[in-house]
Amino acid sequence: MHYKETPFGFEYGDVKISRFFSDDKKGWVTIGLETSKHNRDKNTEIQIYVTKTGKIRIHDRRGEWKKPL
């Protein structure tokens, strides 16, 4: 299995996990998940936004993923 550390994350197999944006003062971070089928070149990467209180929001190119009712 391929493993490589990058400046803002790591690659493991077909997935690349990176910190896209963060704000230490406000305490939030946006993490990106890219694979050969979901990546920035195709604008299909998955973005995970985490607040300082632990709330998680997941987005892709179609918008935010909503929890099923």
Phi and psi restraints in degrees (range 20) as a CNS / XPLOR table:
assign (resid 1 and name C) (resid 2 and name N)
       (resid 2 and name CA) (resid 2 and name C) 1.0 -72.9 20.0 2
assign (resid 2 and name N) (resid 2 and name CA)
       (resid 2 and name C) (resid 3 and name N) 1.0 131.2 20.0 2
assign (resid 2 and name C) (resid 3 and name N)
       (resid 3 and name CA) (resid 3 and name C) 1.0 -139.1 20.0 2
assign (resid 3 and name N) (resid 3 and name CA)
       (resid 3 and name C) (resid 4 and name N) 1.0 132.2 20.0 2
assign (resid 3 and name C) (resid 4 and name N)
       (resid 4 and name CA) (resid 4 and name C) 1.0 -152.6 20.0 2
assign (resid 4 and name N) (resid 4 and name CA)
       (resid 4 and name C) (resid 5 and name N) 1.0 131.4 20.0 2
assign (resid 4 and name C) (resid 5 and name N)
       (resid 5 and name CA) (resid 5 and name C) 1.0 -83.1 20.0 2
assign (resid 5 and name N) (resid 5 and name CA)
       (resid 5 and name C) (resid 6 and name N) 1.0 140.9 20.0 2
assign (resid 5 and name C) (resid 6 and name N)
       (resid 6 and name CA) (resid 6 and name C) 1.0 -117.3 20.0 2
assign (resid 6 and name N) (resid 6 and name CA)
       (resid 6 and name C) (resid 7 and name N) 1.0 170.6 20.0 2
assign (resid 6 and name C) (resid 7 and name N)
       (resid 7 and name CA) (resid 7 and name C) 1.0 -57.8 20.0 2
assign (resid 7 and name N) (resid 7 and name CA)
       (resid 7 and name C) (resid 8 and name N) 1.0 -29.7 20.0 2
assign (resid 7 and name C) (resid 8 and name N)
       (resid 8 and name CA) (resid 8 and name C) 1.0 -125.0 20.0 2
assign (resid 8 and name N) (resid 8 and name CA)
       (resid 8 and name C) (resid 9 and name N) 1.0 18.3 20.0 2
assign (resid 8 and name C) (resid 9 and name N)
       (resid 9 and name CA) (resid 9 and name C) 1.0 170.9 20.0 2
assign (resid 9 and name N) (resid 9 and name CA)
       (resid 9 and name C) (resid 10 and name N) 1.0 -138.4 20.0 2
assign (resid 9 and name C) (resid 10 and name N)
       (resid 10 and name CA) (resid 10 and name C) 1.0 -158.6 20.0 2
assign (resid 10 and name N) (resid 10 and name CA)
       (resid 10 and name C) (resid 11 and name N) 1.0 163.3 20.0 2
assign (resid 10 and name C) (resid 11 and name N)
       (resid 11 and name CA) (resid 11 and name C) 1.0 -115.4 20.0 2
assign (resid 11 and name N) (resid 11 and name CA)
       (resid 11 and name C) (resid 12 and name N) 1.0 136.6 20.0 2
assign (resid 11 and name C) (resid 12 and name N)
       (resid 12 and name CA) (resid 12 and name C) 1.0 -141.8 20.0 2
assign (resid 12 and name N) (resid 12 and name CA)
       (resid 12 and name C) (resid 13 and name N) 1.0 110.1 20.0 2
assign (resid 12 and name C) (resid 13 and name N)
       (resid 13 and name CA) (resid 13 and name C) 1.0 62.5 20.0 2
assign (resid 13 and name N) (resid 13 and name CA)
       (resid 13 and name C) (resid 14 and name N) 1.0 -127.2 20.0 2
assign (resid 13 and name C) (resid 14 and name N)
       (resid 14 and name CA) (resid 14 and name C) 1.0 -89.2 20.0 2
assign (resid 14 and name N) (resid 14 and name CA)
       (resid 14 and name C) (resid 15 and name N) 1.0 -1.4 20.0 2
assign (resid 14 and name C) (resid 15 and name N)
       (resid 15 and name CA) (resid 15 and name C) 1.0 -103.9 20.0 2
assign (resid 15 and name N) (resid 15 and name CA)
       (resid 15 and name C) (resid 16 and name N) 1.0 141.8 20.0 2
assign (resid 15 and name C) (resid 16 and name N)
       (resid 16 and name CA) (resid 16 and name C) 1.0 -121.1 20.0 2
assign (resid 16 and name N) (resid 16 and name CA)
       (resid 16 and name C) (resid 17 and name N) 1.0 121.3 20.0 2
assign (resid 16 and name C) (resid 17 and name N)
       (resid 17 and name CA) (resid 17 and name C) 1.0 -112.0 20.0 2
assign (resid 17 and name N) (resid 17 and name CA)
       (resid 17 and name C) (resid 18 and name N) 1.0 124.4 20.0 2
assign (resid 17 and name C) (resid 18 and name N)
       (resid 18 and name CA) (resid 18 and name C) 1.0 -137.9 20.0 2
assign (resid 18 and name N) (resid 18 and name CA)
       (resid 18 and name C) (resid 19 and name N) 1.0 149.2 20.0 2
assign (resid 18 and name C) (resid 19 and name N)
       (resid 19 and name CA) (resid 19 and name C) 1.0 -83.8 20.0 2
assign (resid 19 and name N) (resid 19 and name CA)
       (resid 19 and name C) (resid 20 and name N) 1.0 115.1 20.0 2
assign (resid 19 and name C) (resid 20 and name N)
       (resid 20 and name CA) (resid 20 and name C) 1.0 -82.4 20.0 2
assign (resid 20 and name N) (resid 20 and name CA)
       (resid 20 and name C) (resid 21 and name N) 1.0 -52.1 20.0 2
assign (resid 20 and name C) (resid 21 and name N)
       (resid 21 and name CA) (resid 21 and name C) 1.0 -142.1 20.0 2
assign (resid 21 and name N) (resid 21 and name CA)
       (resid 21 and name C) (resid 22 and name N) 1.0 154.5 20.0 2
assign (resid 21 and name C) (resid 22 and name N)
       (resid 22 and name CA) (resid 22 and name C) 1.0 -159.3 20.0 2
assign (resid 22 and name N) (resid 22 and name CA)
       (resid 22 and name C) (resid 23 and name N) 1.0 159.9 20.0 2
assign (resid 22 and name C) (resid 23 and name N)
       (resid 23 and name CA) (resid 23 and name C) 1.0 -139.2 20.0 2
assign (resid 23 and name N) (resid 23 and name CA)
       (resid 23 and name C) (resid 24 and name N) 1.0 102.5 20.0 2
assign (resid 23 and name C) (resid 24 and name N)
       (resid 24 and name CA) (resid 24 and name C) 1.0 -61.8 20.0 2
assign (resid 24 and name N) (resid 24 and name CA)
       (resid 24 and name C) (resid 25 and name N) 1.0 -36.7 20.0 2
assign (resid 24 and name C) (resid 25 and name N)
       (resid 25 and name CA) (resid 25 and name C) 1.0 -66.9 20.0 2
assign (resid 25 and name N) (resid 25 and name CA)
       (resid 25 and name C) (resid 26 and name N) 1.0 -44.2 20.0 2
assign (resid 25 and name C) (resid 26 and name N)
       (resid 26 and name CA) (resid 26 and name C) 1.0 -89.5 20.0 2
assign (resid 26 and name N) (resid 26 and name CA)
       (resid 26 and name C) (resid 27 and name N) 1.0 -17.9 20.0 2
assign (resid 26 and name C) (resid 27 and name N)
       (resid 27 and name CA) (resid 27 and name C) 1.0 83.6 20.0 2
assign (resid 27 and name N) (resid 27 and name CA)
       (resid 27 and name C) (resid 28 and name N) 1.0 31.0 20.0 2
assign (resid 27 and name C) (resid 28 and name N)
       (resid 28 and name CA) (resid 28 and name C) 1.0 -120.1 20.0 2
assign (resid 28 and name N) (resid 28 and name CA)
       (resid 28 and name C) (resid 29 and name N) 1.0 160.7 20.0 2
assign (resid 28 and name C) (resid 29 and name N)
       (resid 29 and name CA) (resid 29 and name C) 1.0 -146.5 20.0 2
assign (resid 29 and name N) (resid 29 and name CA)
       (resid 29 and name C) (resid 30 and name N) 1.0 146.1 20.0 2
assign (resid 29 and name C) (resid 30 and name N)
       (resid 30 and name CA) (resid 30 and name C) 1.0 -116.8 20.0 2
assign (resid 30 and name N) (resid 30 and name CA)
       (resid 30 and name C) (resid 31 and name N) 1.0 122.6 20.0 2
assign (resid 30 and name C) (resid 31 and name N)
       (resid 31 and name CA) (resid 31 and name C) 1.0 -110.7 20.0 2
assign (resid 31 and name N) (resid 31 and name CA)
       (resid 31 and name C) (resid 32 and name N) 1.0 138.1 20.0 2
assign (resid 31 and name C) (resid 32 and name N)
       (resid 32 and name CA) (resid 32 and name C) 1.0 -108.0 20.0 2
assign (resid 32 and name N) (resid 32 and name CA)
       (resid 32 and name C) (resid 33 and name N) 1.0 142.0 20.0 2
assign (resid 32 and name C) (resid 33 and name N)
       (resid 33 and name CA) (resid 33 and name C) 1.0 -118.9 20.0 2
assign (resid 33 and name N) (resid 33 and name CA)
       (resid 33 and name C) (resid 34 and name N) 1.0 121.0 20.0 2
assign (resid 33 and name C) (resid 34 and name N)
       (resid 34 and name CA) (resid 34 and name C) 1.0 -126.3 20.0 2
assign (resid 34 and name N) (resid 34 and name CA)
       (resid 34 and name C) (resid 35 and name N) 1.0 139.3 20.0 2
assign (resid 34 and name C) (resid 35 and name N)
       (resid 35 and name CA) (resid 35 and name C) 1.0 -131.9 20.0 2
assign (resid 35 and name N) (resid 35 and name CA)
       (resid 35 and name C) (resid 36 and name N) 1.0 -178.2 20.0 2
assign (resid 35 and name C) (resid 36 and name N)
       (resid 36 and name CA) (resid 36 and name C) 1.0 -64.6 20.0 2
assign (resid 36 and name N) (resid 36 and name CA)
       (resid 36 and name C) (resid 37 and name N) 1.0 -24.9 20.0 2
assign (resid 36 and name C) (resid 37 and name N)
       (resid 37 and name CA) (resid 37 and name C) 1.0 -96.7 20.0 2
assign (resid 37 and name N) (resid 37 and name CA)
       (resid 37 and name C) (resid 38 and name N) 1.0 -22.8 20.0 2
assign (resid 37 and name C) (resid 38 and name N)
       (resid 38 and name CA) (resid 38 and name C) 1.0 -126.2 20.0 2
assign (resid 38 and name N) (resid 38 and name CA)
       (resid 38 and name C) (resid 39 and name N) 1.0 102.1 20.0 2
assign (resid 38 and name C) (resid 39 and name N)
       (resid 39 and name CA) (resid 39 and name C) 1.0 -147.9 20.0 2
assign (resid 39 and name N) (resid 39 and name CA)
       (resid 39 and name C) (resid 40 and name N) 1.0 167.2 20.0 2
assign (resid 39 and name C) (resid 40 and name N)
       (resid 40 and name CA) (resid 40 and name C) 1.0 -64.4 20.0 2
assign (resid 40 and name N) (resid 40 and name CA)
       (resid 40 and name C) (resid 41 and name N) 1.0 -35.1 20.0 2
assign (resid 40 and name C) (resid 41 and name N)
       (resid 41 and name CA) (resid 41 and name C) 1.0 -59.8 20.0 2
assign (resid 41 and name N) (resid 41 and name CA)
       (resid 41 and name C) (resid 42 and name N) 1.0 -36.5 20.0 2
assign (resid 41 and name C) (resid 42 and name N)
       (resid 42 and name CA) (resid 42 and name C) 1.0 -94.4 20.0 2
assign (resid 42 and name N) (resid 42 and name CA)
       (resid 42 and name C) (resid 43 and name N) 1.0 1.2 20.0 2
assign (resid 42 and name C) (resid 43 and name N)
       (resid 43 and name CA) (resid 43 and name C) 1.0 58.5 20.0 2
assign (resid 43 and name N) (resid 43 and name CA)
       (resid 43 and name C) (resid 44 and name N) 1.0 38.2 20.0 2
assign (resid 43 and name C) (resid 44 and name N)
       (resid 44 and name CA) (resid 44 and name C) 1.0 -123.8 20.0 2
assign (resid 44 and name N) (resid 44 and name CA)
       (resid 44 and name C) (resid 45 and name N) 1.0 15.2 20.0 2
assign (resid 44 and name C) (resid 45 and name N)
       (resid 45 and name CA) (resid 45 and name C) 1.0 -66.9 20.0 2
assign (resid 45 and name N) (resid 45 and name CA)
       (resid 45 and name C) (resid 46 and name N) 1.0 160.5 20.0 2
assign (resid 45 and name C) (resid 46 and name N)
       (resid 46 and name CA) (resid 46 and name C) 1.0 -102.7 20.0 2
assign (resid 46 and name N) (resid 46 and name CA)
       (resid 46 and name C) (resid 47 and name N) 1.0 130.8 20.0 2
assign (resid 46 and name C) (resid 47 and name N)
       (resid 47 and name CA) (resid 47 and name C) 1.0 -113.2 20.0 2
assign (resid 47 and name N) (resid 47 and name CA)
       (resid 47 and name C) (resid 48 and name N) 1.0 133.7 20.0 2
assign (resid 47 and name C) (resid 48 and name N)
       (resid 48 and name CA) (resid 48 and name C) 1.0 -116.3 20.0 2
assign (resid 48 and name N) (resid 48 and name CA)
       (resid 48 and name C) (resid 49 and name N) 1.0 118.4 20.0 2
assign (resid 48 and name C) (resid 49 and name N)
       (resid 49 and name CA) (resid 49 and name C) 1.0 -104.0 20.0 2
assign (resid 49 and name N) (resid 49 and name CA)
       (resid 49 and name C) (resid 50 and name N) 1.0 126.2 20.0 2
assign (resid 49 and name C) (resid 50 and name N)
       (resid 50 and name CA) (resid 50 and name C) 1.0 -123.8 20.0 2
assign (resid 50 and name N) (resid 50 and name CA)
       (resid 50 and name C) (resid 51 and name N) 1.0 127.5 20.0 2
assign (resid 50 and name C) (resid 51 and name N)
       (resid 51 and name CA) (resid 51 and name C) 1.0 -88.5 20.0 2
assign (resid 51 and name N) (resid 51 and name CA)
       (resid 51 and name C) (resid 52 and name N) 1.0 171.1 20.0 2
assign (resid 51 and name C) (resid 52 and name N)
       (resid 52 and name CA) (resid 52 and name C) 1.0 -67.2 20.0 2
assign (resid 52 and name N) (resid 52 and name CA)
       (resid 52 and name C) (resid 53 and name N) 1.0 -21.0 20.0 2
assign (resid 52 and name C) (resid 53 and name N)
       (resid 53 and name CA) (resid 53 and name C) 1.0 -88.6 20.0 2
assign (resid 53 and name N) (resid 53 and name CA)
       (resid 53 and name C) (resid 54 and name N) 1.0 -3.1 20.0 2
assign (resid 53 and name C) (resid 54 and name N)
       (resid 54 and name CA) (resid 54 and name C) 1.0 98.1 20.0 2
assign (resid 54 and name N) (resid 54 and name CA)
       (resid 54 and name C) (resid 55 and name N) 1.0 1.7 20.0 2
assign (resid 54 and name C) (resid 55 and name N)
       (resid 55 and name CA) (resid 55 and name C) 1.0 -67.5 20.0 2
assign (resid 55 and name N) (resid 55 and name CA)
       (resid 55 and name C) (resid 56 and name N) 1.0 138.3 20.0 2
assign (resid 55 and name C) (resid 56 and name N)
       (resid 56 and name CA) (resid 56 and name C) 1.0 -119.7 20.0 2
assign (resid 56 and name N) (resid 56 and name CA)
       (resid 56 and name C) (resid 57 and name N) 1.0 133.8 20.0 2
assign (resid 56 and name C) (resid 57 and name N)
       (resid 57 and name CA) (resid 57 and name C) 1.0 -125.7 20.0 2
assign (resid 57 and name N) (resid 57 and name CA)
       (resid 57 and name C) (resid 58 and name N) 1.0 135.3 20.0 2
assign (resid 57 and name C) (resid 58 and name N)
       (resid 58 and name CA) (resid 58 and name C) 1.0 -116.3 20.0 2
assign (resid 58 and name N) (resid 58 and name CA)
       (resid 58 and name C) (resid 59 and name N) 1.0 131.6 20.0 2
assign (resid 58 and name C) (resid 59 and name N)
       (resid 59 and name CA) (resid 59 and name C) 1.0 -129.2 20.0 2
assign (resid 59 and name N) (resid 59 and name CA)
       (resid 59 and name C) (resid 60 and name N) 1.0 150.5 20.0 2
assign (resid 59 and name C) (resid 60 and name N)
       (resid 60 and name CA) (resid 60 and name C) 1.0 -134.4 20.0 2
assign (resid 60 and name N) (resid 60 and name CA)
       (resid 60 and name C) (resid 61 and name N) 1.0 -167.8 20.0 2
assign (resid 60 and name C) (resid 61 and name N)
       (resid 61 and name CA) (resid 61 and name C) 1.0 -64.9 20.0 2
assign (resid 61 and name N) (resid 61 and name CA)
       (resid 61 and name C) (resid 62 and name N) 1.0 -19.2 20.0 2
assign (resid 61 and name C) (resid 62 and name N)
       (resid 62 and name CA) (resid 62 and name C) 1.0 -88.8 20.0 2
assign (resid 62 and name N) (resid 62 and name CA)
       (resid 62 and name C) (resid 63 and name N) 1.0 -6.6 20.0 2
assign (resid 62 and name C) (resid 63 and name N)
       (resid 63 and name CA) (resid 63 and name C) 1.0 120.9 20.0 2
assign (resid 63 and name N) (resid 63 and name CA)
       (resid 63 and name C) (resid 64 and name N) 1.0 -164.0 20.0 2
assign (resid 63 and name C) (resid 64 and name N)
       (resid 64 and name CA) (resid 64 and name C) 1.0 -77.1 20.0 2
assign (resid 64 and name N) (resid 64 and name CA)
       (resid 64 and name C) (resid 65 and name N) 1.0 139.4 20.0 2
assign (resid 64 and name C) (resid 65 and name N)
       (resid 65 and name CA) (resid 65 and name C) 1.0 -80.5 20.0 2
assign (resid 65 and name N) (resid 65 and name CA)
       (resid 65 and name C) (resid 66 and name N) 1.0 127.0 20.0 2
assign (resid 65 and name C) (resid 66 and name N)
       (resid 66 and name CA) (resid 66 and name C) 1.0 -101.5 20.0 2
assign (resid 66 and name N) (resid 66 and name CA)
       (resid 66 and name C) (resid 67 and name N) 1.0 143.8 20.0 2
assign (resid 66 and name C) (resid 67 and name N)
       (resid 67 and name CA) (resid 67 and name C) 1.0 -69.0 20.0 2
assign (resid 67 and name N) (resid 67 and name CA)
       (resid 67 and name C) (resid 68 and name N) 1.0 131.1 20.0 2
assign (resid 67 and name C) (resid 68 and name N)
       (resid 68 and name CA) (resid 68 and name C) 1.0 -63.4 20.0 2
assign (resid 68 and name N) (resid 68 and name CA)
       (resid 68 and name C) (resid 69 and name N) 1.0 143.7 20.0 2
